[in-house]
Amino acid sequence: MTHTLATPTLGILDAVRRAPSFLDAIDFIDPLVASVRDEGDDANHVDTTTAALREAIDDGTDQLTAIAAVHAAAAGGAAMAEALVVPLLTSPVAHLREHAAWALRSSALRAGAVAPLRGLMEEGGFVGMLAEATLEAWGLVELNEDDEDDGLDPPGVRPSESDESDESDDSTDSGRDGLTVAQLFLHADIDGSLRNAGKGDTGGIATLLVHLGDALVAEPGVSRVLTLSRSHRHGERGPGDCLAPGHHYLGLPLPGPPRPSADTWPMRVGIRRGLRQALLAAGPVDVLHLRMADVGSWAASEVAKELGIPTVLTLAPDPHALIAAREASGALTRATFGAADHAEHLVFRVRLLRDLADQAAHLVAFPRPRLDRDLRELLHLDPDAGDRSLTVVPEGIDLAPIDRAAREVADATRGHAVPTATGRALAELDALLGTLPPERRNLPLVVTVGRLHRVKGMATLVEAWASDPAAVQGSNLLVVGGDLDDPTSDEAEQLSRICTSVARVDAADRGLLLAGHRPNGVVATWLAAVRLGRPGLSGPGGIYVSASLKEEFGIAILEAMASGLVVVTPREGGPATYVEQGVTGLLIDTTSPTALSGAVVAALELAAAPDAAARADHARSRVAKEFGIATMASSLAAIYSEVSRDASRHQS
């Protein structure tokens, strides 16, 4: 269709269609919305604009432009929104239905939309959450945030390992001689023992937050760290018990059984209420650190804005890198974008991350091989503009348990007595290794540790290893992670794929060991045993493999390197900044099973080379020098102090 009357809106709509990348097209949504809003009810433009937007919405061959057109139409006058957007609330096209519910949130109340929005609320899910948010913005949903009669218990405090029996009067000391920093990862059960590591969504970030919180309270100027996550309702006290200096764990009780993070969007209101209660009860909070574009960060940003708490955001290109990679490979096209967006909320998460970044007082980025390019091309931020406070901070690990494990496993190998915890961890590993047939007990181990989730590539690794005779004949594969007895839907999907490659009933006979999730301390012991071997059960010279589709940095990889293991990791993202190709590990395309299995064989050869011990020492030394948790804590403490000072100046 040809539109004879050129308008600024038509020019921007054409720019969406012709954008050189999907991310560029998404960036045009706000200018398109602003242009339609500026036109208002101008009779010279409204008919032409309405026709152009209708054409775009109806074009199934360019679903990304259709999404942009929905948001633009919602910003038009009442007639345009009622004609183009309100009917989409009952559309059979799922991605258009969702974006209509979302886009109307920024428009004036549209009477014809109220009933279908209420229907979507009843439907639930992600679209129900969007409908609820729109009705809330219009003042038509009574959320009553202060009413706790909704099946949610008040937030609880999990005792840290050091204060489980501390009921002294010091618990009422607010510790205002230093900063109080709150850090959030909603989709995990985080406590000081890390007993849930590798279960459900409790992955490397849980390990990071525990060790980082401990390191932060050792920094001058930081008095308290509050680590907030999903509640598992175990041994929790009231939020008032976290007023003393130290590292405290606050559980936000969510109704029902634990859900995968992708299924928690509908809990936004309850999460927001729980966060508000926790932060208010915990006393003054100086800084809130957010780390991803999820429902927890969205709710936390709303609470932080309401309570006047400045935020720091760790800015990772997620899902930006995923969108760009799929576009480059041809797996994602304009004709298929809608289905992917409906499943993964791509446009919503891109725009949510932008909003979180705009609100943040300071941005933190992980090291990446081409960080400036990624900031510009993926996140559309100019690091040289000088209008944003951004600091590159590598993640860090606590080397103490890793070094202790190395010493004690070596002692055990020589027949010396070891502490009970180490002995128990080795006994658990030995029991697993004992299920291998005798002819496989001299082989080194290939170990992978993490969540059983498709982005972590556990099933892909099993498939690649099992299909390569050289890998199978030269090693046994140990998979650590997941709840094997009561798996989540994500874990069940990975287990199903694994069993398709290697049937569970004879997995050990073929050299595959599924260990399930283990506490962080047990994993440290096992990593040392993978390198040194277990007498009569496994050979020395094992390796570590991360088959993740993406790793922003890679805590588990650093822990494996610090343990002296040769590592195989994704070549994209953070690992490329610290893995030395052919020296401490191999950087590969983990989406390729052939590359993955070939790297397993090559890494085993590297681990068996004459200079393996020297390279292991080099890897450990580099991790200790550059990626210790104290180094990370020091950098962040300086950022928190600056943000707090700036906030105080603006308030005075």
Number of C-alpha atoms within 10 A of each C-alpha: 6 5 11 7 11 11 18 16 24 20 12 19 28 13 16 24 20 13 17 10 17 23 20 17 19 20 20 19 23 13 15 25 23 14 21 25 18 14 19 14 16 10 9 11 18 19 13 18 25 21 15 19 24 19 14 22 23 14 14 17 14 18 24 26 29 27 25 27 28 29 27 29 31 31 27 26 18 17 15 22 26 18 14 20 30 25 15 23 24 19 14 9 14 18 23 23 22 25 28 30 30 23 23 29 22 13 20 15 17 17 10 12 22 18 11 17 25 16 14 23 20 14 13 15 16 21 26 22 24 26 32 27 22 23 22 14 16 17 11 14 13 8 13 10 13 10 9 14 8 8 11 17 15 17 27 26 28 28 22 17 12 10 13 11 9 12 10 9 8 13 15 14 12 19 19 17 11 17 23 28 26 25 21 23 23 26 24 27 27 29 28 20 14 19 17 23 29 26 26 28 27 26 26 18 18 26 24 18 21 22 20 28 24 21 22 25 22 17 16 12 17 23 22 29 28 25 26 30 24 22 26 19 17 12 10 18 16 16 23 17 22 27 23 20 22 21 29 29 27 31 31 28 20 22 14 8 8 18 17 16 15 14 12 20 21 19 17 21 18 21 25 22 23 27 26 22 19 23 23 14 16 23 16 17 22 22 25 23 25 26 19 22 25 22 24 26 25 22 21 28 23 16 19 21 13 10 14 14 21 22 27 26 24 22 23 23 23 18 21 20 19 16 22 18 13 12 17 12 9 9 11 19 18 16 13 15 24 25 15 15 20 20 12 13 18 20 25 18 20 20 16 18 25 18 14 25 21 13 18 23 23 22 23 23 19 20 21 21 16 13 17 15 15 19 18 12 18 22 22 14 16 15 16 8 7 8 9 16 14 18 17 15 18 20 23 24 24 21 21 9 17 24 16 16 23 21 14 21 27 18 13 18 14 10 9 10 13 15 9 9 12 21 16 14 19 19 12 15 21 18 11 16 24 15 15 21 13 12 9 21 21 18 22 26 29 26 23 26 28 26 28 32 23 16 14 20 22 27 24 25 26 23 20 21 27 22 16 17 11 14 21 21 14 18 26 29 28 24 24 23 27 32 20 16 7 11 17 21 14 17 23 17 15 23 21 14 16 22 16 13 18 20 14 17 8 12 18 22 17 18 24 26 21 18 17 20 26 23 17 19 19 20 23 25 27 26 29 27 29 26 27 21 23 23 15 13 22 25 21 19 26 30 31 31 29 25 28 21 19 23 20 18 22 20 20 23 24 27 23 27 27 29 28 32 34 33 32 27 29 24 20 21 24 23 26 21 16 20 23 14 14 13 18 25 27 24 22 19 17 25 16 14 19 14 14 28 25 17 24 28 21 16 27 23 16 22 26 16 12 9 11 19 15 10 20 20 16 17 25 22 15 16 19 19 9 14 22 21 22 21 19 19 23 18 15 20 20 15 21 26 18 14 21 22 13 13 17 11 9 8 8 5
